[in-house]
């Protein structure tokens, strides 16, 4: 159970780190670090909660197929995170990263937390403890954001892309492990 929790939460931290590193690359001002870290943490804790309730509802409807649906969502999310992004889409996203106030900040918060929505949905389907997971996601998000912002300015673009791919691979592998576990008695 603990290994499954780590498999769900750690990749989210890598993705958060990647986006925070992009903010560091874009030159986020030191006085904005705490505000952005709290913004990321709020969205990354809130979205799994929305997904969790959706997953619980769908889990009741689909019954025993809920575990398989959760596995498909995890693998799909992993593949999506591994899929190469177009240069135009990435430059637009990085342009948004440079603006971390007002509606742009809300858009940024939503864009970084869509994978948490899927994870929350999966958590609801797998019937994990939501309070423990939200606490772990919140702590991890705050730490990953702080590290990403601070290191991003120093390390550059390659670290951001590598962290996103590593997160996608980890989620895909977790989905496959869960599938094998489900299929083998």
Beta strands, then each sheet from edge to edge (+ up, - down):
end
